[in-house]
Amino acid sequence: MLVSYIKSSEFPSQCPSDGLPEYAFIGRSNVGKSSLINMLAGNSKLSKVSGTPGKTKLINHFLVNKSWYMVDLPGYGFAKTSKSARQQFSSIITRYIGERDSLSLLFVLIDARREPQSIDLAFIRQLGERGVPFALVFTKADKVSAAERRANVERFRRTLLLTWEELPPIFVTSSEKKVGGEEIIAYIEHINKSLQKQ
């Protein structure tokens, strides 16, 4: 897979305008977003990985096989940043999701070690209200036992089913163990084929 960094944008209007499909990745600060993108790309240095939450401040576009983009979005949540910076991140995310016609799917990253978090559920609810297509990616699967991981994923599913008639696609990943990446890429390629038929 050929992946190259294209640009970082402060506003959605500055993003690439070639109309290629975009698959964006978002999640709470420090959920392992950059690590996941690097695993998918097969390049550990593509997206900057940091132990400090809130490091991604811009919309980062990576071109894959000259045919679609992986997009690294700022995280949401309680990063150690000022209130004004958090509001700026929130504005960037809201505008990107609302304005990008080329956004094919949003991958929402969830920490597999945790029970359902209200901030993730609230964000997912907003996606539903806006009609944004998304999938769930449980990260850091290697950091918890298989039984606990299954229990946390099932709790999340049951919580969503209280308000959702149909669940989105769900992936379980470990960037460290290189688990789940092939399934995500296969799903993206499936969507791309569907788009080409339209």
Phi, psi and omega in degrees: 000127181265115182234131179223141177288133181254303181191164173243134185237141177276329181231151178304328181295343180267354182291162179308143185247019183277354175079006179293150181301142180240135177239108187261150181239130183214156178179176177298154179306136176069028180274352178102028184294309181297321178297320179295315179299318179297321179295315181298323182279345184070030182218107186292347184247007184295304180252133185294125179262133181222146174279353180264117180300149174083019183286325179284113184246350183237171175269112185256124181256131175237124182273130183247122177050030178057021185228342178203165183246141160265134183238123179263112182261157175301147178285162174247161178120209192256053177293155180281069179228166181292161180299321181294323178294319179298319179296323179295315177302313182301320179294317179300313182297311182300316182290319179299309183297323183279334189255342187274102178296334183275359177290112181271324182200144176250122175268117180262118184270134181233136178287116184294347182278348190246153171289166181309129181258138184299326182292323177292315181297321179294319180295316180296321178299320178297321178298318179297318180295328181271351181072031181274124178291134182211165173227157178257136177235112177275121185258170175059037182298335182282351184272002183216157180294156181301320181295316180292322178297313179300319180296318181293319178295318180295321177299318180296316179300312182297322179296317179295322183293347175293332183233350181247137177283327183226138181272149175285169174301145182234131178236145176242127187228159168219111180294325182292320182265001180058049181248135172093347183294318182298322180295320180293315179297319179297322180292319177299315181296325177297316179295318179302318178297320178296320180294324181292334180280345182285000000 
